[in-house]
């Protein structure tokens, strides 16, 4: 079974937490941010680490996420709330 993680989740930045979770737990991870620049850098980092098939980064709004209910096994949130 592949663990599907909304990792680094909302406000994933350049993918640090998501990529860590992907590598450490061989998880399929998805992160979102409002910044296209951050998404591109996160994708570059995934390639650099050989995780491009396990990590997905999207420009998306946390108030209107493009995922169906129960899409993930785990939600990881870090430093993204007010």
Secondary structure by P-SEA (a helix, b strand, c coil): cccccccccccccccaaaaaaaaacccbbbbbcccaaaaaaaaaaaaaacccccbbbbbccccccccccccccbbbbccccc
